[in-house]
Amino acid sequence: MNNLQLLMASSAFALAVVSAAQADPAAGSYKLAIGANTTCPITLAADGTASYAGGCAQGGDVARWQAKYNGLELQTARGETVALLKSKDGGYAGTRFADGRSLVLSADGSTVAASH
């Protein structure tokens, strides 16, 4: 039984090291398009926080983010879900729960979003 415990502990340690070494691929700088009229530069930090490069009143409720198996979850500072975005064309797209407006995250700055 001692060898089995050692093997399990070694496997858990190796998995933790590999997981820590991989940076989250969603972290980075984006343009957040809200509806058809507002585009805000936003940075998704590896620690799960979100910050804007300028004033963006309509997107200001997004303070945190979390990678999901098929996209991203945007959250308020209190952890409430703002939107679930699915991976789409090298970015992410979805709708804001509060008002149904479309949200599109585009890494290349060429965000085109249809209004609600």
N, C-alpha and C positions, 0 to 999 in steps of 0.2 A: 504494500500500500504506500510505502514511503516514496518509491519511484514514481507512482502515479501522481502523488501530490506535487512532487518536484516538476514533473512534466506539465501539469496543469498550471503551476505558478510561472514556469518559464514561458508557456504559451500566452498567458495573460499579459506578462511583461512585454513580450515581443509585439503583441497587438497594440498595447498602449504606446509603445515607442513609434510604431509605424503610423498610428493615428495622429499622434502629436506632430510628426514630421510633415504630414500633408497639410498644406494651406488650403483653406476653403476656396474653391474655384469661383464662388459667387462674390467674394470680397473684391472691392475695387471701386472705381469711379464710374458713374452713370449719369445719364440725363433721365429724369423722371417726368414723363408727360402725363398731365392730369387733364382729362378731357381733350378737347382740341385746341385750347387756348393757352395753357400754362405749361412751361417746361422749366424744371429746376435742376441745377447740378446737385447731385447727391453722392456721398461716399459711404459705402458699406464697409465698415472696418471688420477685421478678422475677429475682434472680440464681441461681435454681435450688435454694435451700436451703429446708428445712421446719423450722418450730419450733412447739412446743406452748406454749399460754398457761397451762398448769398441768401438774401431774404426771400422766403417762399411761404407766404401765408397759407396758401391752400394745401401745401404738402407738409406743413409744420407739425402735424400730429404724428408723423412717422419718426420714431426715435430709436427703434430697435428692429432687428431683422433676424430671421432664423431660416437656415436652409432646410428644405423639406425634400422628400424623395423625388418629387416631380416639379420642384420650383422653389419659391420663396414665400415666407410669411412676413409681412410687414406689421409692426406692432407699435403701440404708443409707449411712452416711458413707463406706464403702469403695467405693461404686458398685455393690453387688450389688442385683439387682432383688428388691424385696419383693412387688410386685404390679403388674399392668397393669390399669388401670381404664378402662372405656369410658364415653363421654359418655351420660348417661341423665337425663332429666327435669330439666335445668338443673344437674345435678351430675355425679358420676362413680361408677361401681360396678364391683366385681370381687371377686376372692378373693385372699387372702394365700397365697403359694406354700408357706410353711413349714408351715402347718397347715390350709389350706383354708377358713379362716373368712372370712365375707363382710366386705368393706370398702365403705363408702359415704361419699363426700364430698358434703356438702350445704352450699351457700352460705347458705341461709336458716335453718339451724338446725333444720329440721323433718325430720331424718333418721329414716327408718324402715328398719331392716335386719332381714332374716330371719336367724336363726342358722343355722349350717352344718348 
